[in-house]
Amino acid sequence: MRKETSIACYVKTWSGWRELNSRPLPPECVSNHFFCNPQTLGLYGLIAFSRLKTLYIGLFSYFSEVACSQSRYMEVFTNWTYSGLKLKARITAPHIKSLEPSEKPYELVDDELKGFLARVQPSGKVTYYYSYRSMDGTRKRVRIGAHPGLTAPAARKAAEKIAAQVGLGGDPHLEKKQSRARRQKAKHETLGGFIDLKYKDWALSHQTRGGETLMLLKGNFEFLFHKKLADISAWDIQKWRTEKDKQGLAASTVNRRVTTLKAVLNKAVEWDVIPANPLNKIKPLKIDKKSRVRFLSKDEEKALRQALDDREADIRRGRMSGNAWREVRGYKTLPSIDSVFTDYLKPMVLLTLNTGLRRGEVFNLKWSDVDFSHKQLTVEGTTAKSGQTRHIPLNKEALALLVNWKLQSKGLFVFPSPVTSGRLNNIKSAWEALRARAGIPGFWFHDLRHTFASKLVMAGQDLYVIKELLGHSTIQMTERYAHLSPDHKASAVEFLVS
């Protein structure tokens, strides 16, 4: 029983495929053996296929003897390969240039060099391959390159080299795969490659300040990025430390940055990239662990609070002045500022002064962490530097400012970004302007935390209580404030004359 067939396309020359409207194939064109009669087909060869798309049929000619001095038949393979039809001819530059895309990919197989082929995508892209069987009988193919970046003659030469390699028992596909794996491994073995390909994703997902860590590494140790991890030496770091010392960078800052680099190398050891950390023997620079802690004096705190109030007043005046300017010119005015706070800065600074939160903990604070009924806020261990959850009581000022601030802060975060409404990540410009207005040089946002701790110590509070409030992992970290206690040293020396 003959299946209903239709004309799919015809070939004018070897130049390529051209689509025709589908219509029934004349009965005389199809025999019981599924062959097309080239004389009946006339000038153009026809390819007929079942509408069930189970079989390609194949005999057709360039031109009939009437049109040309010779009649040639073109072989058409009747099997699907990579969802396309295989055609056979010599792959030359003119043939490749004249190929036209079809609805489905098809392949032109070279009739001279076995395994050499060109694959044509529906997009028109032509790619050269070499197909062969490996020693175990598996059919494989190697990508040679794409047209027009690679010409047909150049692709043929490359295919001949691959054919020779196969003839000697080689497996080009496997060797190419192994070479790619070696290159990828080599990338992992350099500091820059390891950070970019492995450490970066881990840092961004597991560190609360992973982005800052990556910026620190690039800003300080990019000169080592080309080096293999195992080749980074203590001498490299010593030269870097000497340079930073000449620039006046504090020893504590130098130590923190070297520690960050050592942490990267420790991860490389943990993930079996290198056997050992080459910087293990580097000792931190000596620092004065009991150096003076920078905190606000009473006059400085008063100046800071006054600067916050003045800033708010300036913002309100600016809004009123701007709206008056708009009204005169017929522009739409902006909403007046009738809320308690003009923006996030004043409540953020005052909250930090009363809770001792780290900057990152302030940025990560969510309204779900604030318990108004029990007058406390919670710092989740996932966002805390120590990794431990802690609870901080809210005094009257902290509670009042949060109650008022909540009326105008409706997002997920207590202090959301005014631009994205997501997590705030930088207040450098606002803080620098506030510090300049207050006239307090050499005072950083983190020093608000020192001020919180120092005031508690000077009020005679227990160091262990302060340790819990600050979230220190050890009491030694809190003892840096011990010298501020008014009585503990005075009572000791008084004992000598008692």
C-alpha positions in Angstrom: 0.0 0.0 0.0 1.5 3.3 -1.1 1.6 6.1 1.5 0.4 9.6 0.5 3.5 11.7 -0.2 4.1 15.3 -1.0 6.8 17.5 -2.6 9.1 18.9 0.0 11.7 20.7 -2.0 13.8 20.6 -5.2 17.4 21.3 -6.1 18.1 23.7 -8.9 21.8 23.1 -8.8 24.1 22.1 -6.0 23.5 25.6 -4.7 21.1 24.5 -2.0 17.5 24.0 -1.0 14.5 25.9 -2.1 11.1 25.5 -0.6 7.9 24.8 -2.7 4.3 24.9 -1.6 3.4 21.4 -0.6 1.2 19.6 -3.1 0.6 15.9 -4.0 3.3 14.0 -5.8 2.3 12.6 -9.2 1.7 8.8 -8.8 4.2 8.0 -11.6 6.9 9.5 -9.5 6.7 6.9 -6.8 7.3 3.2 -7.4 6.6 0.4 -4.9 10.3 0.6 -4.0 10.1 4.3 -3.1 12.2 5.6 -5.9 11.7 8.7 -8.0 11.9 8.5 -11.8 14.3 11.2 -12.9 12.9 11.4 -16.4 9.4 12.1 -14.9 10.9 14.6 -12.6 12.2 16.5 -15.6 14.6 19.5 -15.2 14.7 19.5 -11.4 15.3 16.7 -9.0 12.6 16.1 -6.5 12.8 14.7 -2.9 9.6 13.1 -1.8 8.9 12.1 1.8 6.1 10.6 3.7 3.9 13.0 5.7 4.6 10.7 8.5 8.2 11.9 8.2 9.6 8.4 8.5 11.5 8.1 5.3 13.4 10.2 2.8 13.4 9.0 -0.8 16.2 9.5 -3.0 17.2 9.6 -6.7 17.5 12.9 -8.5 19.7 14.7 -11.0 21.3 18.1 -11.5 19.7 18.6 -14.9 18.2 16.2 -17.4 20.1 15.3 -20.6 17.9 17.9 -22.4 19.3 20.7 -20.3 22.9 19.5 -20.0 25.3 17.5 -22.0 25.5 14.9 -19.2 23.2 13.4 -16.7 24.3 12.8 -13.2 22.6 11.4 -10.2 23.1 12.7 -6.8 23.1 10.2 -3.9 20.8 11.1 -1.0 21.2 9.2 2.2 17.9 8.0 3.5 18.7 8.2 7.2 18.1 11.0 9.7 21.3 12.4 11.3 21.0 15.1 14.0 17.5 15.8 12.8 18.6 16.6 9.3 19.3 15.0 5.8 22.8 14.1 4.7 23.8 15.1 1.1 27.0 14.0 -0.5 29.3 16.2 -2.7 32.7 17.7 -2.7 32.9 20.6 -0.1 34.3 23.6 -1.9 34.2 27.3 -1.3 31.6 28.0 -4.1 29.3 25.2 -2.8 29.5 26.5 0.8 28.9 30.1 -0.3 25.7 29.1 -2.2 24.2 26.9 0.5 20.8 28.2 1.7 19.1 27.3 5.0 16.1 25.0 5.3 13.5 24.6 7.9 15.6 21.9 9.5 19.3 21.4 9.8 21.0 19.4 7.0 24.5 18.2 6.3 26.7 18.2 3.2 29.2 15.3 3.4 32.4 15.5 1.4 32.6 12.8 -1.3 36.4 12.8 -1.3 37.5 13.0 2.3 35.6 10.5 4.4 34.2 12.0 7.6 34.5 15.6 6.5 31.1 17.4 6.5 29.4 20.8 6.7 26.3 21.3 8.8 23.8 24.0 7.8 21.5 25.4 10.5 18.1 26.9 9.8 19.7 30.2 10.7 22.1 29.9 7.8 25.1 29.2 10.0 27.6 26.7 8.4 29.9 24.7 10.6 32.6 22.2 9.6 33.0 18.9 11.4 35.0 15.7 11.1 33.1 12.5 11.9 34.8 9.2 12.8 34.6 6.0 14.8 36.8 5.6 17.8 38.7 2.4 18.7 35.7 1.2 20.7 33.3 1.7 17.8 31.6 4.8 19.1 30.7 7.4 16.5 32.1 10.8 17.3 32.6 14.1 15.6 35.0 17.0 16.2 34.0 20.6 15.5 36.6 22.2 13.1 35.2 25.7 12.9 32.5 27.9 11.4 32.1 29.6 8.0 33.1 32.3 7.1 35.7 32.6 9.8 37.2 29.3 8.5 37.2 28.8 4.7 36.4 25.5 3.1 40.0 24.8 2.0 41.3 25.6 5.5 38.7 23.3 7.0 39.7 20.5 4.6 43.3 20.8 5.7 42.3 20.7 9.3 40.1 17.6 8.6 43.0 15.9 6.9 45.1 16.4 10.0 42.4 14.9 12.2 41.9 12.0 9.7 45.6 11.3 10.0 45.4 11.4 13.8 42.5 8.9 13.7 44.4 6.7 11.4 47.2 6.4 13.9 44.7 5.3 16.6 44.1 8.6 18.1 40.8 9.9 19.5 40.6 13.7 18.7 37.3 14.2 20.4 38.6 12.7 23.7 41.9 14.6 23.4 40.1 17.9 22.8 37.9 17.2 25.8 40.9 16.4 28.0 42.7 19.5 26.8 39.7 21.6 27.7 39.6 20.1 31.1 43.3 20.8 31.6 42.8 24.4 30.6 39.9 24.7 33.0 42.0 23.2 35.7 44.8 25.6 35.0 42.4 28.5 35.4 41.3 27.2 38.8 45.0 26.9 39.8 45.6 30.7 39.4 44.5 33.1 42.1 42.3 35.1 39.7 40.8 32.0 38.1 40.1 30.4 41.5 38.4 33.5 42.8 36.3 34.1 39.7 35.3 30.5 39.0 34.9 29.1 42.5 35.4 31.4 45.4 33.2 34.2 44.1 29.9 32.3 44.1 30.7 30.8 47.6 31.5 34.3 49.0 28.4 35.9 47.7 26.1 33.2 49.1 27.8 32.5 52.4 29.3 35.9 53.5 27.1 38.8 54.5 29.7 41.1 52.9 30.9 38.9 50.2 30.8 41.6 47.6 33.1 43.8 49.7 35.5 40.9 50.2 35.8 40.4 46.4 36.4 44.1 45.9 39.1 44.0 48.6 40.9 41.1 47.0 40.9 42.7 43.6 41.9 46.1 44.9 44.8 44.8 47.0 46.0 41.5 45.4 45.2 41.8 41.7 49.0 41.7 41.0 48.9 38.1 42.2 45.9 37.0 40.1 48.1 35.6 37.3 50.0 33.4 39.7 49.3 29.8 40.5 47.9 29.4 44.0 50.8 27.2 45.0 53.3 29.7 43.7 52.2 32.6 45.9 54.9 33.1 48.4 55.5 34.8 51.7 57.9 37.1 49.9 55.1 38.4 47.7 53.1 39.4 50.8 56.1 40.8 52.5 56.8 43.2 49.6 53.1 44.2 49.6 53.2 44.9 53.3 56.3 47.0 53.0 54.7 49.1 50.3 51.5 49.6 52.4 53.6 50.6 55.4 55.3 53.3 53.3 51.8 54.5 52.3 50.9 54.8 56.0 48.3 52.0 56.1 47.6 50.9 59.7 49.1 47.6 60.7 45.7 46.3 61.8 44.3 47.1 58.4 47.2 45.3 56.7 46.7 42.3 58.9 42.9 42.1 58.1 43.6 42.2 54.3 46.3 39.5 54.5 43.9 37.4 56.6 41.3 37.8 53.8 43.7 36.5 51.3 44.8 33.6 53.5 41.1 32.7 53.9 40.8 32.3 50.1 43.8 30.0 50.1 42.4 28.0 53.0 39.3 27.4 50.8 41.5 26.2 48.0 43.0 23.7 50.4 39.6 22.6 51.6 38.4 22.1 48.1 41.5 20.1 47.1 42.8 22.6 44.6 46.2 22.9 46.4 47.7 20.6 49.1 48.6 23.4 51.5 48.3 27.1 52.2 51.5 28.7 51.0 50.9 31.7 53.5 50.5 29.6 56.6 53.8 30.7 58.0 53.1 34.4 57.7 52.7 36.0 61.0 50.6 39.1 61.5 52.2 42.4 62.1 52.4 43.4 65.8 49.8 45.9 66.8 48.9 47.6 70.1 45.8 45.7 71.2 45.2 48.2 73.9 45.5 51.3 71.8 43.2 54.2 72.4 39.6 53.5 71.3 38.0 56.3 69.3 34.7 57.3 70.9 32.7 60.5 71.2 33.3 62.8 74.0 30.3 64.6 75.5 31.0 67.7 73.5 31.4 65.7 70.3 28.2 63.7 70.8 26.4 67.0 71.4 27.9 68.4 68.2 26.9 65.2 66.3 23.3 65.4 67.5 23.1 69.1 66.7 24.4 68.3 63.1 21.7 65.8 62.7 19.0 68.3 63.7 20.5 71.0 61.5 20.6 68.6 58.5 17.0 67.8 58.9 16.0 71.5 59.1 18.0 72.2 56.0 16.3 69.4 54.1 12.9 70.7 55.1 13.8 74.3 54.2 15.1 73.0 50.9 11.8 71.3 50.1 9.8 74.4 50.9 12.1 76.6 48.8 12.0 74.2 45.9 8.2 74.0 46.0 8.0 77.8 46.0 10.2 77.9 42.9 8.0 75.3 41.2 4.8 77.1 42.0 6.0 80.4 40.5 6.8 78.5 37.2 3.7 76.4 37.2 5.5 73.1 37.9 4.0 70.3 40.0 5.2 70.6 43.6 6.7 67.8 45.7 5.0 66.5 48.9 5.8 68.5 52.0 7.9 66.8 54.6 5.6 66.5 57.7 7.1 63.3 59.1 9.3 63.1 62.2 12.4 62.3 60.2 13.3 63.6 56.7 15.2 60.4 55.8 17.1 57.4 57.3 20.3 59.0 58.6 19.2 60.5 61.9 17.3 57.4 63.2 20.1 55.2 62.0 22.8 57.1 63.8 20.9 57.4 67.0 19.9 53.7 67.0 23.5 52.7 66.6 24.6 55.0 69.4 22.0 53.3 71.7 22.5 49.7 70.6 26.1 49.3 69.4 25.1 47.6 66.2 27.7 47.0 63.5 27.1 48.8 60.2 26.3 45.6 58.4 23.9 44.6 61.2 22.1 47.9 60.9 21.8 47.5 57.1 20.4 43.9 57.5 18.0 44.8 60.3 14.4 44.0 59.4 11.2 45.0 61.0 10.5 41.4 61.9 13.7 41.6 64.1 12.2 44.4 66.2 9.9 43.3 69.1 8.1 46.5 70.3 6.1 44.6 73.0 9.3 43.3 74.7 11.3 46.4 73.8 14.2 44.6 72.1 15.7 43.9 68.8 17.3 40.7 67.5 20.4 40.4 65.5 20.1 37.1 63.6 23.2 34.8 63.6 23.0 34.6 59.8 23.8 38.3 59.5 26.0 38.7 62.6 29.8 38.8 62.3 30.1 36.2 65.0 27.5 34.0 63.5 25.6 34.0 66.8 22.1 35.4 67.4 21.8 38.0 70.1 19.1 40.1 71.7 19.6 43.8 72.5 17.2 45.7 74.8 15.9 49.0 73.5 16.2 52.0 75.8 13.6 54.9 75.7 15.3 56.9 72.9 15.9 53.8 70.7 12.3 52.6 71.2 10.8 56.0 70.5 12.7 56.6 67.3 11.8 53.2 66.0 8.1 53.8 66.7 8.2 57.1 64.8 10.4 55.8 62.0 8.1 52.8 61.4 5.3 55.2 60.5 7.3 56.3 57.4 9.3 53.1 56.6 7.0 50.5 55.2 9.4 48.1 53.6 11.0 44.8 54.7 14.1 46.5 56.0 14.2 49.0 58.9 16.5 51.2 56.8 15.8 50.3 53.1 17.7 51.8 50.2 15.9 55.0 49.1 16.7 54.0 45.5 15.8 50.3 45.3 13.8 49.8 48.6 16.0 46.7 49.1 19.0 46.4 51.4 21.0 49.6 51.9 24.7 49.0 51.3 26.4 52.4 51.5 26.0 55.6 53.4 29.5 56.9 52.9 28.6 60.3 51.3 25.8 61.0 53.8 28.1 60.1 56.7 31.1 62.2 55.5 28.9 65.2 55.0 27.4 64.8 58.5 30.8 64.4 60.1 32.1 67.5 58.4 29.0 69.4 59.5 29.6 68.3 63.1 33.3 69.1 62.9 34.5 65.7 64.2 37.6 64.6 62.3 38.9 61.0 62.3 35.6 59.6 63.4 34.0 56.7 61.5 30.6 55.1 61.6 32.0 52.1 63.4 33.2 54.4 66.2 29.5 54.9 67.1 29.8 51.2 68.3 32.9 52.1 70.3 31.0 55.0 71.8 28.2 52.7 73.0 30.6 50.3 74.6 32.8 53.0 76.1 29.9 54.8 77.8 28.7 51.5 79.3 32.2 50.7 80.7 32.6 54.3 82.1 29.2 53.9 83.8 30.6 50.8 85.6 28.7 48.1 83.7 30.1 44.5 83.8 32.4 43.6 80.9 30.6 40.3 80.4 27.3 42.0 79.9 28.9 44.4 77.5 30.4 41.4 75.6 26.9 39.9 75.1 25.5 43.2 74.0 28.3 43.8 71.5 28.2 40.2 70.2 32.0 39.6 70.9 33.1 36.0 70.5 35.7 36.3 73.3 36.0 38.5 76.4 39.5 39.5 75.2 37.8 41.6 72.5 35.8 43.5 75.1 38.7 44.0 77.4 40.0 46.7 75.1 37.5 49.0 76.8 38.5 48.0 80.3 40.9 50.9 80.7 38.0 53.2 80.6 36.6 51.9 83.9 36.8 54.7 86.5 37.8 52.6 89.5 39.5 49.3 88.6 43.1 50.7 88.3 42.7 53.6 90.7 41.6 51.2 93.5 44.6 48.9 92.7 47.2 51.6 93.2 45.4 53.1 96.2 46.0 49.8 97.9 49.7 50.7 98.2 49.0 53.5 100.6 46.1 52.0 102.5 
